[in-house]
Amino acid sequence: MSEGYTVKSWQDFEAMEGSGGCTWHLARKSLGADAFGFNVVEIEPGGELPAHDESESGQEEVFVVLEGEGTIVADDSEHPAPAGTFVRYGPAVRRTVRNDSDTAIRVLLIGVPESSGYKPLPWA
């Protein structure tokens, strides 16, 4: 690893079995990032991320479906989520990703507190 950057494949990230048929690939930890949280989660057929909100932490989250087809749940709304789907959740929204398909799906989860101090560039 060189000073200032890390290059790894998601397959080389430390993995951790979670509930709901999820395997967590610990991207932030494996890459040594400190400014925000992010992980890659594989969800087996019939599985789902544990439903939760981030009211306590104040995190805004973005989920990106990288592979497969899932179902995004935001409070009581469900949305089909094929690969390439992005969703942004405010902290108070109850959220999950469900896999109703017959193959595993892979989802990137990114979270940062709304109070992080980030200021969007004027053109972004």
N, CA, C and O atoms as a GROMACS GRO file, in nm:
protein
  496
    1MET      N    1   0.085  -0.119   0.000
    1MET     CA    2   0.000   0.000   0.000
    1MET      C    3   0.089   0.124   0.000
    1MET      O    4   0.182   0.134   0.080
    2SER      N    5   0.060   0.216  -0.089
    2SER     CA    6   0.135   0.342  -0.096
    2SER      C    7   0.070   0.446  -0.007
    2SER      O    8  -0.049   0.438   0.022
    3GLU      N    9   0.148   0.542   0.036
    3GLU     CA   10   0.097   0.653   0.116
    3GLU      C   11  -0.005   0.733   0.035
    3GLU      O   12   0.024   0.776  -0.076
    4GLY      N   13  -0.124   0.753   0.090
    4GLY     CA   14  -0.222   0.839   0.027
    4GLY      C   15  -0.326   0.771  -0.060
    4GLY      O   16  -0.426   0.834  -0.095
    5TYR      N   17  -0.307   0.645  -0.096
    5TYR     CA   18  -0.412   0.575  -0.171
    5TYR      C   19  -0.400   0.424  -0.153
    5TYR      O   20  -0.295   0.373  -0.115
    6THR      N   21  -0.509   0.355  -0.180
    6THR     CA   22  -0.515   0.209  -0.170
    6THR      C   23  -0.592   0.158  -0.290
    6THR      O   24  -0.695   0.214  -0.327
    7VAL      N   25  -0.544   0.051  -0.352
    7VAL     CA   26  -0.612  -0.010  -0.465
    7VAL      C   27  -0.639  -0.156  -0.430
    7VAL      O   28  -0.547  -0.231  -0.401
    8LYS      N   29  -0.767  -0.196  -0.434
    8LYS     CA   30  -0.805  -0.335  -0.407
    8LYS      C   31  -0.931  -0.368  -0.486
    8LYS      O   32  -1.010  -0.279  -0.519
    9SER      N   33  -0.951  -0.495  -0.515
    9SER     CA   34  -1.077  -0.544  -0.570
    9SER      C   35  -1.172  -0.569  -0.454
    9SER      O   36  -1.127  -0.598  -0.343
   10TRP      N   37  -1.302  -0.558  -0.478
   10TRP     CA   38  -1.398  -0.584  -0.372
   10TRP      C   39  -1.385  -0.727  -0.319
   10TRP      O   40  -1.416  -0.753  -0.203
   11GLN      N   41  -1.338  -0.820  -0.404
   11GLN     CA   42  -1.321  -0.959  -0.361
   11GLN      C   43  -1.210  -0.972  -0.257
   11GLN      O   44  -1.205  -1.072  -0.185
   12ASP      N   45  -1.121  -0.873  -0.248
   12ASP     CA   46  -1.012  -0.876  -0.151
   12ASP      C   47  -1.047  -0.805  -0.020
   12ASP      O   48  -0.966  -0.805   0.073
   13PHE      N   49  -1.165  -0.746  -0.011
   13PHE     CA   50  -1.206  -0.680   0.112
   13PHE      C   51  -1.232  -0.786   0.220
   13PHE      O   52  -1.273  -0.898   0.189
   14GLU      N   53  -1.208  -0.750   0.345
   14GLU     CA   54  -1.245  -0.837   0.456
   14GLU      C   55  -1.396  -0.861   0.448
   14GLU      O   56  -1.472  -0.768   0.423
   15ALA      N   57  -1.439  -0.985   0.469
   15ALA     CA   58  -1.581  -1.019   0.460
   15ALA      C   59  -1.634  -1.057   0.598
   15ALA      O   60  -1.561  -1.109   0.682
   16MET      N   61  -1.763  -1.031   0.617
   16MET     CA   62  -1.829  -1.061   0.744
   16MET      C   63  -1.971  -1.106   0.714
   16MET      O   64  -2.044  -1.038   0.642
   17GLU      N   65  -2.011  -1.220   0.768
   17GLU     CA   66  -2.148  -1.267   0.751
   17GLU      C   67  -2.240  -1.184   0.838
   17GLU      O   68  -2.209  -1.157   0.954
   18GLY      N   69  -2.353  -1.143   0.782
   18GLY     CA   70  -2.451  -1.067   0.856
   18GLY      C   71  -2.586  -1.137   0.854
   18GLY      O   72  -2.598  -1.246   0.799
   19SER      N   73  -2.684  -1.075   0.913
   19SER     CA   74  -2.818  -1.133   0.915
   19SER      C   75  -2.888  -1.108   0.783
   19SER      O   76  -2.843  -1.027   0.701
   20GLY      N   77  -3.000  -1.177   0.763
   20GLY     CA   78  -3.083  -1.154   0.645
   20GLY      C   79  -3.024  -1.206   0.515
   20GLY      O   80  -3.062  -1.161   0.408
   21GLY      N   81  -2.930  -1.302   0.524
   21GLY     CA   82  -2.869  -1.355   0.402
   21GLY      C   83  -2.770  -1.259   0.339
   21GLY      O   84  -2.748  -1.262   0.218
   22CYS      N   85  -2.709  -1.174   0.421
   22CYS     CA   86  -2.615  -1.072   0.371
   22CYS      C   87  -2.471  -1.106   0.408
   22CYS      O   88  -2.442  -1.149   0.520
   23THR      N   89  -2.383  -1.086   0.313
   23THR     CA   90  -2.240  -1.091   0.339
   23THR      C   91  -2.186  -0.952   0.315
   23THR      O   92  -2.200  -0.896   0.206
   24TRP      N   93  -2.123  -0.896   0.418
   24TRP     CA   94  -2.068  -0.761   0.412
   24TRP      C   95  -1.922  -0.767   0.372
   24TRP      O   96  -1.844  -0.840   0.432
   25HIS      N   97  -1.886  -0.691   0.270
   25HIS     CA   98  -1.748  -0.676   0.227
   25HIS      C   99  -1.705  -0.537   0.274
   25HIS      O  100  -1.752  -0.436   0.223
   26LEU      N  101  -1.616  -0.535   0.373
   26LEU     CA  102  -1.585  -0.414   0.450
   26LEU      C  103  -1.492  -0.322   0.372
   26LEU      O  104  -1.371  -0.320   0.395
   27ALA      N  105  -1.550  -0.246   0.281
   27ALA     CA  106  -1.476  -0.159   0.189
   27ALA      C  107  -1.401  -0.049   0.262
   27ALA      O  108  -1.281  -0.031   0.241
   28ARG      N  109  -1.470   0.025   0.349
   28ARG     CA  110  -1.406   0.137   0.419
   28ARG      C  111  -1.286   0.088   0.499
   28ARG      O  112  -1.177   0.145   0.493
   29LYS      N  113  -1.308  -0.017   0.575
   29LYS     CA  114  -1.201  -0.073   0.659
   29LYS      C  115  -1.087  -0.127   0.573
   29LYS      O  116  -0.970  -0.102   0.602
   30SER      N  117  -1.120  -0.201   0.469
   30SER     CA  118  -1.017  -0.263   0.385
   30SER      C  119  -0.935  -0.161   0.308
   30SER      O  120  -0.817  -0.184   0.279
   31LEU      N  121  -0.996  -0.047   0.275
   31LEU     CA  122  -0.923   0.057   0.202
   31LEU      C  123  -0.860   0.162   0.295
   31LEU      O  124  -0.779   0.243   0.250
   32GLY      N  125  -0.897   0.159   0.424
   32GLY     CA  126  -0.839   0.252   0.519
   32GLY      C  127  -0.895   0.392   0.511
   32GLY      O  128  -0.826   0.489   0.544
   33ALA      N  129  -1.021   0.406   0.466
   33ALA     CA  130  -1.085   0.538   0.454
   33ALA      C  131  -1.141   0.581   0.590
   33ALA      O  132  -1.187   0.497   0.668
   34ASP      N  133  -1.136   0.710   0.618
   34ASP     CA  134  -1.184   0.762   0.745
   34ASP      C  135  -1.292   0.870   0.733
   34ASP      O  136  -1.358   0.901   0.832
   35ALA      N  137  -1.312   0.929   0.615
   35ALA     CA  138  -1.399   1.045   0.601
   35ALA      C  139  -1.547   1.010   0.590
   35ALA      O  140  -1.632   1.094   0.621
   36PHE      N  141  -1.581   0.888   0.548
   36PHE     CA  142  -1.720   0.847   0.535
   36PHE      C  143  -1.726   0.695   0.534
   36PHE      O  144  -1.624   0.628   0.515
   37GLY      N  145  -1.846   0.641   0.554
   37GLY     CA  146  -1.862   0.496   0.558
   37GLY      C  147  -1.911   0.442   0.426
   37GLY      O  148  -1.992   0.505   0.358
   38PHE      N  149  -1.861   0.325   0.389
   38PHE     CA  150  -1.910   0.257   0.270
   38PHE      C  151  -1.873   0.111   0.275
   38PHE      O  152  -1.764   0.076   0.322
   39ASN      N  153  -1.962   0.026   0.227
   39ASN     CA  154  -1.941  -0.118   0.224
   39ASN      C  155  -2.011  -0.175   0.102
   39ASN      O  156  -2.101  -0.112   0.047
   40VAL      N  157  -1.970  -0.293   0.061
   40VAL     CA  158  -2.037  -0.368  -0.044
   40VAL      C  159  -2.107  -0.485   0.024
   40VAL      O  160  -2.046  -0.557   0.103
   41VAL      N  161  -2.235  -0.502  -0.006
   41VAL     CA  162  -2.312  -0.609   0.055
   41VAL      C  163  -2.365  -0.701  -0.055
   41VAL      O  164  -2.425  -0.655  -0.152
   42GLU      N  165  -2.341  -0.830  -0.038
   42GLU     CA  166  -2.402  -0.930  -0.124
   42GLU      C  167  -2.523  -0.986  -0.051
   42GLU      O  168  -2.514  -1.024   0.066
   43ILE      N  169  -2.637  -0.990  -0.121
   43ILE     CA  170  -2.760  -1.038  -0.060
   43ILE      C  171  -2.806  -1.161  -0.138
   43ILE      O  172  -2.828  -1.155  -0.259
   44GLU      N  173  -2.819  -1.272  -0.068
   44GLU     CA  174  -2.857  -1.397  -0.133
   44GLU      C  175  -3.005  -1.394  -0.172
   44GLU      O  176  -3.080  -1.312  -0.120
   45PRO      N  177  -3.047  -1.482  -0.264
   45PRO     CA  178  -3.188  -1.488  -0.301
   45PRO      C  179  -3.276  -1.504  -0.178
   45PRO      O  180  -3.250  -1.588  -0.091
   46GLY      N  181  -3.382  -1.422  -0.171
   46GLY     CA  182  -3.474  -1.427  -0.057
   46GLY      C  183  -3.426  -1.348   0.064
   46GLY      O  184  -3.498  -1.338   0.163
   47GLY      N  185  -3.306  -1.290   0.057
   47GLY     CA  186  -3.252  -1.216   0.170
   47GLY      C  187  -3.282  -1.067   0.161
   47GLY      O  188  -3.334  -1.019   0.061
   48GLU      N  189  -3.248  -0.995   0.269
   48GLU     CA  190  -3.262  -0.850   0.269
   48GLU      C  191  -3.176  -0.789   0.379
   48GLU      O  192  -3.148  -0.852   0.481
   49LEU      N  193  -3.136  -0.665   0.354
   49LEU     CA  194  -3.068  -0.589   0.459
   49LEU      C  195  -3.164  -0.570   0.575
   49LEU      O  196  -3.284  -0.554   0.552
   50PRO      N  197  -3.116  -0.571   0.698
   50PRO     CA  198  -3.205  -0.538   0.809
   50PRO      C  199  -3.263  -0.398   0.791
   50PRO      O  200  -3.189  -0.302   0.769
   51ALA      N  201  -3.394  -0.385   0.800
   51ALA     CA  202  -3.460  -0.255   0.786
   51ALA      C  203  -3.417  -0.166   0.902
   51ALA      O  204  -3.411  -0.209   1.017
   52HIS      N  205  -3.388  -0.041   0.869
   52HIS     CA  206  -3.340   0.053   0.971
   52HIS      C  207  -3.353   0.195   0.921
   52HIS      O  208  -3.379   0.218   0.803
   53ASP      N  209  -3.335   0.291   1.010
   53ASP     CA  210  -3.318   0.430   0.971
   53ASP      C  211  -3.190   0.479   1.037
   53ASP      O  212  -3.130   0.409   1.118
   54GLU      N  213  -3.149   0.599   1.003
   54GLU     CA  214  -3.025   0.657   1.057
   54GLU      C  215  -3.055   0.785   1.136
   54GLU      O  216  -2.972   0.876   1.142
   55SER      N  217  -3.176   0.791   1.196
   55SER     CA  218  -3.215   0.910   1.272
   55SER      C  219  -3.114   0.941   1.383
   55SER      O  220  -3.079   1.057   1.404
   56GLU      N  221  -3.069   0.839   1.453
   56GLU     CA  222  -2.977   0.860   1.564
   56GLU      C  223  -2.840   0.910   1.517
   56GLU      O  224  -2.783   1.000   1.578
   57SER      N  225  -2.788   0.852   1.409
   57SER     CA  226  -2.655   0.891   1.360
   57SER      C  227  -2.659   1.016   1.273
   57SER      O  228  -2.556   1.082   1.254
   58GLY      N  229  -2.777   1.049   1.218
   58GLY     CA  230  -2.789   1.164   1.129
   58GLY      C  231  -2.726   1.142   0.992
   58GLY      O  232  -2.694   1.237   0.922
   59GLN      N  233  -2.709   1.014   0.955
   59GLN     CA  234  -2.645   0.985   0.826
   59GLN      C  235  -2.743   0.991   0.710
   59GLN      O  236  -2.855   0.941   0.717
   60GLU      N  237  -2.697   1.052   0.602
   60GLU     CA  238  -2.761   1.040   0.472
   60GLU      C  239  -2.692   0.923   0.406
   60GLU      O  240  -2.570   0.909   0.416
   61GLU      N  241  -2.768   0.836   0.338
   61GLU     CA  242  -2.707   0.720   0.274
   61GLU      C  243  -2.745   0.715   0.126
   61GLU      O  244  -2.852   0.760   0.086
   62VAL      N  245  -2.655   0.659   0.048
   62VAL     CA  246  -2.679   0.630  -0.093
   62VAL      C  247  -2.653   0.482  -0.112
   62VAL      O  248  -2.548   0.431  -0.072
   63PHE      N  249  -2.748   0.412  -0.171
   63PHE     CA  250  -2.733   0.271  -0.206
   63PHE      C  251  -2.725   0.264  -0.359
   63PHE      O  252  -2.803   0.329  -0.428
   64VAL      N  253  -2.632   0.185  -0.410
   64VAL     CA  254  -2.616   0.167  -0.554
   64VAL      C  255  -2.619   0.017  -0.582
   64VAL      O  256  -2.536  -0.058  -0.530
   65VAL      N  257  -2.713  -0.028  -0.664
   65VAL     CA  258  -2.719  -0.168  -0.702
   65VAL      C  259  -2.613  -0.190  -0.810
   65VAL      O  260  -2.623  -0.137  -0.921
   66LEU      N  261  -2.513  -0.269  -0.777
   66LEU     CA  262  -2.402  -0.294  -0.868
   66LEU      C  263  -2.428  -0.412  -0.961
   66LEU      O  264  -2.390  -0.411  -1.078
   67GLU      N  265  -2.494  -0.514  -0.907
   67GLU     CA  266  -2.515  -0.636  -0.984
   67GLU      C  267  -2.644  -0.702  -0.939
   67GLU      O  268  -2.673  -0.707  -0.820
   68GLY      N  269  -2.721  -0.754  -1.035
   68GLY     CA  270  -2.846  -0.822  -1.004
   68GLY      C  271  -2.962  -0.725  -1.001
   68GLY      O  272  -2.952  -0.611  -1.046
   69GLU      N  273  -3.074  -0.773  -0.949
   69GLU     CA  274  -3.195  -0.691  -0.942
   69GLU      C  275  -3.259  -0.707  -0.805
   69GLU      O  276  -3.299  -0.816  -0.766
   70GLY      N  277  -3.268  -0.596  -0.734
   70GLY     CA  278  -3.327  -0.596  -0.600
   70GLY      C  279  -3.454  -0.514  -0.597
   70GLY      O  280  -3.503  -0.467  -0.700
   71THR      N  281  -3.505  -0.498  -0.477
   71THR     CA  282  -3.619  -0.411  -0.452
   71THR      C  283  -3.576  -0.313  -0.344
   71THR      O  284  -3.537  -0.353  -0.234
   72ILE      N  285  -3.583  -0.185  -0.375
   72ILE     CA  286  -3.551  -0.078  -0.280
   72ILE      C  287  -3.678  -0.048  -0.200
   72ILE      O  288  -3.786  -0.033  -0.258
   73VAL      N  289  -3.664  -0.040  -0.068
   73VAL     CA  290  -3.777  -0.005   0.016
   73VAL      C  291  -3.741   0.123   0.092
   73VAL      O  292  -3.637   0.130   0.158
   74ALA      N  293  -3.829   0.223   0.080
   74ALA     CA  294  -3.814   0.351   0.150
   74ALA      C  295  -3.944   0.376   0.223
   74ALA      O  296  -4.047   0.404   0.161
   75ASP      N  297  -3.940   0.367   0.357
   75ASP     CA  298  -4.061   0.372   0.437
   75ASP      C  299  -4.158   0.267   0.383
   75ASP      O  300  -4.127   0.148   0.389
   76ASP      N  301  -4.274   0.306   0.331
   76ASP     CA  302  -4.372   0.208   0.281
   76ASP      C  303  -4.372   0.196   0.130
   76ASP      O  304  -4.461   0.131   0.074
   77SER      N  305  -4.275   0.258   0.061
   77SER     CA  306  -4.269   0.253  -0.085
   77SER      C  307  -4.166   0.149  -0.130
   77SER      O  308  -4.057   0.139  -0.075
   78GLU      N  309  -4.204   0.073  -0.232
   78GLU     CA  310  -4.113  -0.025  -0.292
   78GLU      C  311  -4.086   0.012  -0.436
   78GLU      O  312  -4.176   0.056  -0.508
   79HIS      N  313  -3.960  -0.006  -0.479
   79HIS     CA  314  -3.920   0.031  -0.614
   79HIS      C  315  -3.830  -0.078  -0.672
   79HIS      O  316  -3.736  -0.121  -0.605
   80PRO      N  317  -3.856  -0.122  -0.796
   80PRO     CA  318  -3.766  -0.215  -0.860
   80PRO      C  319  -3.628  -0.151  -0.873
   80PRO      O  320  -3.617  -0.032  -0.901
   81ALA      N  321  -3.523  -0.230  -0.853
   81ALA     CA  322  -3.387  -0.174  -0.852
   81ALA      C  323  -3.291  -0.266  -0.927
   81ALA      O  324  -3.217  -0.343  -0.865
   82PRO      N  325  -3.291  -0.259  -1.061
   82PRO     CA  326  -3.193  -0.335  -1.138
   82PRO      C  327  -3.054  -0.272  -1.123
   82PRO      O  328  -3.040  -0.160  -1.073
   83ALA      N  329  -2.952  -0.344  -1.167
   83ALA     CA  330  -2.815  -0.291  -1.164
   83ALA      C  331  -2.813  -0.153  -1.226
   83ALA      O  332  -2.874  -0.129  -1.330
   84GLY      N  333  -2.742  -0.062  -1.161
   84GLY     CA  334  -2.733   0.076  -1.207
   84GLY      C  335  -2.828   0.170  -1.135
   84GLY      O  336  -2.826   0.290  -1.158
   85THR      N  337  -2.913   0.116  -1.046
   85THR     CA  338  -3.006   0.199  -0.970
   85THR      C  339  -2.936   0.263  -0.852
   85THR      O  340  -2.861   0.197  -0.779
   86PHE      N  341  -2.960   0.394  -0.832
   86PHE     CA  342  -2.910   0.470  -0.717
   86PHE      C  343  -3.030   0.513  -0.635
   86PHE      O  344  -3.134   0.548  -0.691
   87VAL      N  345  -3.018   0.513  -0.504
   87VAL     CA  346  -3.122   0.569  -0.417
   87VAL      C  347  -3.053   0.647  -0.305
   87VAL      O  348  -2.953   0.603  -0.248
   88ARG      N  349  -3.109   0.764  -0.273
   88ARG     CA  350  -3.060   0.844  -0.160
   88ARG      C  351  -3.166   0.842  -0.051
   88ARG      O  352  -3.284   0.864  -0.078
   89TYR      N  353  -3.122   0.816   0.070
   89TYR     CA  354  -3.211   0.815   0.186
   89TYR      C  355  -3.171   0.926   0.282
   89TYR      O  356  -3.053   0.939   0.316
   90GLY      N  357  -3.268   1.006   0.325
   90GLY     CA  358  -3.245   1.098   0.436
   90GLY      C  359  -3.240   1.018   0.566
   90GLY      O  360  -3.287   0.904   0.569
   91PRO      N  361  -3.185   1.075   0.672
   91PRO     CA  362  -3.166   0.999   0.796
   91PRO      C  363  -3.292   0.935   0.854
   91PRO      O  364  -3.285   0.825   0.908
   92ALA      N  365  -3.408   1.001   0.845
   92ALA     CA  366  -3.529   0.950   0.910
   92ALA      C  367  -3.603   0.844   0.830
   92ALA      O  368  -3.697   0.784   0.882
   93VAL      N  369  -3.565   0.819   0.706
   93VAL     CA  370  -3.635   0.723   0.621
   93VAL      C  371  -3.597   0.581   0.661
   93VAL      O  372  -3.478   0.548   0.669
   94ARG      N  373  -3.697   0.497   0.684
   94ARG     CA  374  -3.672   0.354   0.712
   94ARG      C  375  -3.638   0.288   0.579
   94ARG      O  376  -3.709   0.309   0.480
   95ARG      N  377  -3.531   0.209   0.576
   95ARG     CA  378  -3.478   0.160   0.450
   95ARG      C  379  -3.434   0.014   0.456
   95ARG      O  380  -3.397  -0.038   0.560
   96THR      N  381  -3.441  -0.049   0.339
   96THR     CA  382  -3.385  -0.182   0.321
   96THR      C  383  -3.369  -0.207   0.171
   96THR      O  384  -3.423  -0.133   0.088
   97VAL      N  385  -3.296  -0.311   0.138
   97VAL     CA  386  -3.290  -0.365   0.002
   97VAL      C  387  -3.325  -0.512   0.016
   97VAL      O  388  -3.269  -0.583   0.099
   98ARG      N  389  -3.418  -0.556  -0.067
   98ARG     CA  390  -3.464  -0.694  -0.063
   98ARG      C  391  -3.426  -0.762  -0.194
   98ARG      O  392  -3.428  -0.700  -0.300
   99ASN      N  393  -3.392  -0.890  -0.186
   99ASN     CA  394  -3.360  -0.967  -0.306
   99ASN      C  395  -3.470  -1.070  -0.328
   99ASN      O  396  -3.471  -1.176  -0.265
  100ASP      N  397  -3.562  -1.039  -0.420
  100ASP     CA  398  -3.669  -1.132  -0.455
  100ASP      C  399  -3.631  -1.219  -0.575
  100ASP      O  400  -3.712  -1.299  -0.621
  101SER      N  401  -3.510  -1.203  -0.626
  101SER     CA  402  -3.468  -1.278  -0.746
  101SER      C  403  -3.411  -1.414  -0.706
  101SER      O  404  -3.406  -1.449  -0.588
  102ASP      N  405  -3.369  -1.490  -0.806
  102ASP     CA  406  -3.312  -1.623  -0.778
  102ASP      C  407  -3.160  -1.624  -0.787
  102ASP      O  408  -3.098  -1.731  -0.787
  103THR      N  409  -3.097  -1.506  -0.796
  103THR     CA  410  -2.951  -1.495  -0.793
  103THR      C  411  -2.910  -1.386  -0.694
  103THR      O  412  -2.989  -1.296  -0.665
  104ALA      N  413  -2.789  -1.395  -0.645
  104ALA     CA  414  -2.739  -1.295  -0.550
  104ALA      C  415  -2.732  -1.157  -0.615
  104ALA      O  416  -2.714  -1.145  -0.736
  105ILE      N  417  -2.747  -1.054  -0.533
  105ILE     CA  418  -2.729  -0.917  -0.580
  105ILE      C  419  -2.616  -0.854  -0.499
  105ILE      O  420  -2.586  -0.898  -0.388
  106ARG      N  421  -2.554  -0.753  -0.556
  106ARG     CA  422  -2.445  -0.682  -0.489
  106ARG      C  423  -2.481  -0.534  -0.486
  106ARG      O  424  -2.517  -0.475  -0.587
  107VAL      N  425  -2.470  -0.474  -0.365
  107VAL     CA  426  -2.511  -0.335  -0.344
  107VAL      C  427  -2.399  -0.260  -0.271
  107VAL      O  428  -2.343  -0.311  -0.174
  108LEU      N  429  -2.368  -0.141  -0.319
  108LEU     CA  430  -2.274  -0.051  -0.252
  108LEU      C  431  -2.355   0.042  -0.162
  108LEU      O  432  -2.450   0.105  -0.208
  109LEU      N  433  -2.317   0.050  -0.035
  109LEU     CA  434  -2.382   0.138   0.061
  109LEU      C  435  -2.283   0.245   0.104
  109LEU      O  436  -2.171   0.214   0.145
  110ILE      N  437  -2.324   0.371   0.093
  110ILE     CA  438  -2.238   0.484   0.128
  110ILE      C  439  -2.313   0.569   0.230
  110ILE      O  440  -2.430   0.600   0.209
  111GLY      N  441  -2.249   0.607   0.339
  111GLY     CA  442  -2.314   0.689   0.440
  111GLY      C  443  -2.221   0.796   0.493
  111GLY      O  444  -2.102   0.775   0.512
  112VAL      N  445  -2.279   0.913   0.518
  112VAL     CA  446  -2.204   1.023   0.578
  112VAL      C  447  -2.303   1.109   0.658
  112VAL      O  448  -2.414   1.135   0.612
  113PRO      N  449  -2.262   1.153   0.777
  113PRO     CA  450  -2.353   1.240   0.853
  113PRO      C  451  -2.383   1.369   0.777
  113PRO      O  452  -2.294   1.427   0.715
  114GLU      N  453  -2.509   1.413   0.781
  114GLU     CA  454  -2.547   1.538   0.715
  114GLU      C  455  -2.467   1.655   0.771
  114GLU      O  456  -2.451   1.757   0.704
  115SER      N  457  -2.417   1.641   0.892
  115SER     CA  458  -2.340   1.748   0.957
  115SER      C  459  -2.191   1.739   0.927
  115SER      O  460  -2.110   1.799   0.998
  116SER      N  461  -2.152   1.665   0.823
  116SER     CA  462  -2.010   1.643   0.793
  116SER      C  463  -1.936   1.768   0.750
  116SER      O  464  -1.813   1.773   0.757
  117GLY      N  465  -2.009   1.868   0.707
  117GLY     CA  466  -1.943   1.991   0.661
  117GLY      C  467  -1.921   1.993   0.511
  117GLY      O  468  -1.867   2.091   0.459
  118TYR      N  469  -1.961   1.889   0.439
  118TYR     CA  470  -1.946   1.885   0.294
  118TYR      C  471  -2.022   2.000   0.231
  118TYR      O  472  -2.136   2.028   0.268
  119LYS      N  473  -1.961   2.067   0.137
  119LYS     CA  474  -2.023   2.176   0.061
  119LYS      C  475  -2.015   2.140  -0.087
  119LYS      O  476  -1.906   2.132  -0.143
  120PRO      N  477  -2.131   2.118  -0.153
  120PRO     CA  478  -2.127   2.085  -0.296
  120PRO      C  479  -2.061   2.197  -0.377
  120PRO      O  480  -2.076   2.316  -0.348
  121LEU      N  481  -1.989   2.156  -0.480
  121LEU     CA  482  -1.932   2.253  -0.573
  121LEU      C  483  -2.047   2.322  -0.648
  121LEU      O  484  -2.152   2.260  -0.668
  122PRO      N  485  -2.030   2.447  -0.690
  122PRO     CA  486  -2.140   2.520  -0.753
  122PRO      C  487  -2.195   2.452  -0.879
  122PRO      O  488  -2.314   2.467  -0.909
  123TRP      N  489  -2.114   2.380  -0.951
  123TRP     CA  490  -2.159   2.318  -1.076
  123TRP      C  491  -2.216   2.178  -1.054
  123TRP      O  492  -2.272   2.118  -1.146
  124ALA      N  493  -2.205   2.125  -0.932
  124ALA     CA  494  -2.244   1.985  -0.911
  124ALA      C  495  -2.388   1.971  -0.869
  124ALA      O  496  -2.436   1.860  -0.847
   0.00000   0.00000   0.00000
